[in-house]
Amino acid sequence: MSEAKDITKLTLRDVPNKDYFLWGHGACPGCGVAIAVKNIMRILGPDTIVYVPASCLVVFAAQYPTSAFDVPYFFTAFENTGAVATGIKAAMRRKGKKAAVVGFAGDGGTFDIGLQALSGAADRNEDILYVCLDNEAYMNTGIQMSGATPFGAWTTTSPVGKVIKGKRRFKKDVDHIMAAHEPPYMATLSIAHFNDFVRKVERAKSIEGFRFLHVLTPCVPGWRSESSRTMEIAKLAVETGMWTLFEAVKGESSLTYKPSTMLPVTDYLKLQGRFAHMTVDDVNALQRWLCMKWWVHYKDQVEAPPCKLYETERPVAHDGDPLHGV
């Protein structure tokens, strides 16, 4: 990608064709993590060192003794992404070598078990790129709930029973936690919003200091979705307010994509079996929360219709059938 180009005008066509995350890995068809990593690595290029903690990516990209990364690649423990990436960068400085250091961590290794090392690296303004690949649960160890799991979602540790039906808390706002560190750059990304994705990765590549990218990466088995609908689900996450695209430079945030209007959250929920059990009360609670979140991000910049309150007791139907009455 030419450095002379205006980053704000870059599109998917400007992404190099050379792959540094190669075919032959073991990801599921439709895996959002594999899609995100493939395209990020194309933009970062060959002068990159990759670190991955315990996660889906370390499982399907590093089947010993081979690796799907065509660049130097390391992995150690679950909680260490911020610390290990810092150490790799320090070693490169000591040797007088220049290389981009990127850590690809999942939501469990970012929101929860790795938050301390992440916060420390951001606070020290280490010259590393931290990418959170957010599939909203600890997927590679059995689909356990994480701080990133959304309200109502089924996981193996937020099961659906007679008393409790899925997760009862809303998703942790790790993006504003990171923005509060006032790093040189942080941003949220969607694999379904290609040009926005390209511009943010390229901007992160061009900046020195600590950078944090947060990518929503749908998971076919964990979300109980169809592999062919990964991009549709990722797009609907943005259009319903479940995912907001913005960036922050030294703590000052700005929107990078504004939906024209707010779609009902059922458009998103009905494509994922992990939400199929949700009652009307659950859907209403989530819709109210999203309307509040929508207003915080967009205020009067885009149209947000009043929250629709659903009146039937039917759960959300899966795979195409909307909630009765919508």
Buried (B, 14 or more C-beta within 10 A) or exposed (E): BEEEEEBEEBEEEBBEEEEBBBEEBEBBEBBBBBBBBBBBBBBBBEEBBBBBBBBBBBBBBBEEEEBBBBBEBBBBBBBBBBBBBBBBBBEBEEEEEEBBBBBBBBBBBBBBBBBEBBBBBBEBBBBBBBBBBBBBBBBBBEBBBBBBBBBBBBBEBBEBEEEEBBBEEBBBEBBEBBBEBBBBBBBBBBBBBBBBBBBBBBBBBEBEBBBBBBBBBBBBBBBBBBEEBBBBBBBBBBBBBBBBBBBBBEEEBEEBBEBEEBBBBBBBBBBBBBBBBBBBEBBBBBBEBBBEBBEEBBEEEBEBEEBBEBEEEEBBBBEEEEBBEE
